[in-house]
Amino acid sequence: MIALTAADVAEATGGRLHADAATTVTGPVVVDSRRVEPGGLFVALPGERVDGHDFARGAVESGAALVLAARELEGVPTVVVDDVQAALGELARVVLARVRAAGDLRVVAVTGSVGKTTTKDLLGQLLVDLLPEGVAPEDGLVVPTGSFNNEVGLPLTVLRVTEATRFLVLEMGADGPGNIAYLTRIAPPDVGIVLAVGVAHVGKFGSVEAIARTKAEMVSGVVPGGAVVLNADDQRVAAMASLAAPEHTVITFGTIPSAGVRAADIGVDASGRATFGLAVAGGHDSSDHGADPAPVALRLVGAHHTSNALAAAAAVLALDGTTAAAVARVADGLSRATPLSPHRMAVTERPDGVTVVDDAYNANPDSMRAALRALAVMAGRTRRSVAVLGEMLELGDGSRAAHDEIGRLVVRLNVKLLVVVGDGAYHIHEGAMQEGSWGEESVFVPDLDAARAVLAEALEPGDVVLVKSSLGSGLWRLGDELAAGGPAAGEPAVEVAP
């Protein structure tokens, strides 16, 4: 973060200063007192289970220079505000505006019902190639850790920028209308990406149409003269082009011929990794893609990552131009990019010959189908496929039908063993049974312990095992155990919104 005095923090947040005005914050901004570094700013957020104010004194004793809080704390240097979370967002907005005004920083933001974190990770790896000579990635590039994509996580990411930052990559999630608009006010994107509109979290939004309207807030948030990157394969996303301002550049990506950035000749290898040619249109919505496509061989498992790769490519080309050299550079970068975030189609080859595919970070019908298809490809005809599936959360009234459909798909893909974990996922088992499975092929268990027992007996050398569920279902622990052969280390540190 850039250096700020306590007076600067108070001015930016509209807070009341209860500290020496000259006290200077030189370290990172954190909401977890265990992560305080010397000179940092501790943000005392109230929580459902714990109150950050109770940890403020300890944060200062650990080196924090200042605390942002909702009340005065005796003996603790504090800026007092009415709403700590809102003040955190306002501080991030002011800091980013200051850095932008003084330097050459570009913001790239991504939203969508699926694929945000993978696309964010790809962007971070591609943008390294656009840094000026002599600027190290750790200085010139800020990318969120995990999925820091909500009203707390995004400001914390923004506040990592310094005068040396050239690219700030942001992931924007939402659990209700107005969320994306709020986040883009904090960090207006130079390039705004919308990946997809799905039924994930429809229980919170009420309808898919409400989800689409919320994701479309990204388009309105892009700075004048910026680029709007839209998925041409998703009709709801493609329709958002009508919301772009005349001064915006609209770039589409996808597999259909009219997409501006397109995947040609898509293939999938025996490991479930996609290959394709990266083709760029000679003009907007033209099917004449000019030069020969640049070859891409992804290292990410799952054909569905083709869309995420195209989105990242389109965003980078919006910044770098669409010359043959730029396209070749992006294609090469995509082929070199590796999975970075845990529990997202993370593949582990165990010494006993079992392959574990851990995709237990999040789940919705679209991502569940994609993961199951990848499992079928990886197993092929020579290995046994095993799917360990938990609940897809926040699907609202359509939850039973959505889970039932996944169970039927498991049977159609000829998955050899299905283990359904938890009451919330029961209808996956029910759907599989209705589709024609039977007891030895589909097993329902109530919890993780029962799932462990089944897998301890059932797994054989050569099996390919997919672990997939929403994060709140807890199957990520089983994914860790299957991959590492031991218990999970602890709760994953995340800030996540759909």
C-alpha angles and dihedrals in degrees: 000000000000116000113269131179121226087251090055091052092049092049093048094049100035087240134151115251119233097167141062104295090223094056104123128215109213102155135069127296112243139174094198113074090208089066097052116133127194111285094013133138118243115206110207102212118184111232141189093251105019136024117224090214088071089062099043097097091049090050091055091047087054091055108277110149095203143009127218105211146157094236140028113271116205112244093002121110101239145173105208119211135173095237117024096194093049090047090052089055093047092049090052091049093051094045093049092048090051093050092046092051092051101042150010107283126152124198120212115188132184133196136168142122093268138017101030098127095043091049090048090052092049092049091053092053095045096047092059086076091058097054115114116259111276095023111116118219092240089058103035103039132057118188126168119257113231110338103321092164110131138078090291104031097048096053090048089055093046091051090061091073120110135182088273095056114115101170130031115190117197135186114209121200130178140200096181145010115296096027096108091043089054093049093048089052088058093045114013106203125233085202120027120190128197112192108180146329112228140158094263110131092002086143089071097041098041097224143022088245090060090051090051092050091050095049088048089063085081090068093055091046096059113109119253108277092020129126127258112205115199136181108245091193092063111069094203091052095043089054089061089077087084089065094057117108119242090253092056123095111225116209121183128202133189146092100285117101094247095057113116092220108033142179112229127193096007116200136171123217126217090270092058095253119139127235125191145146116261106225127182123200120242088225139007112295091356121143089208100097096183114209123041113280116267111239119249127187109184122213091205117100116238133053089238089073088074088081093049090049092051091050092052091045093051092050094050092046088052087062099036103036128244102270117142089253092053092049091049090049092052093046090052091047092052090051090052096044117110134198109273110172120071126244094025110115087313108174122210123182107208123209089244091062097256115133115211120202107192112196097149098125096093140345142197131155094272096049092041091056091047093050093048092051089051089051091053092051094047093049094044115168098312104055133055117249120217124186120196105189134182136183125307102220132215098023094133121202092350094060098102094048092045093052092044090053092053091053091053091049090054089059094045090052089053094237104180100214129022120190112188114197126203136009092269090062097044094110090065086065091043092052092050091051092049091049092057109277123129140205100286093048099044121037127182118206127179101223149359095276091057090046090052090053093050093048093046088060100035108042117099133185110278096029120138109216125195118197111194136164144112113291093247091060089069099227089129086081090058090047090055092047095049092048097044102028093235143072121296116269096229146290115331113245105238143152103198139169128168 
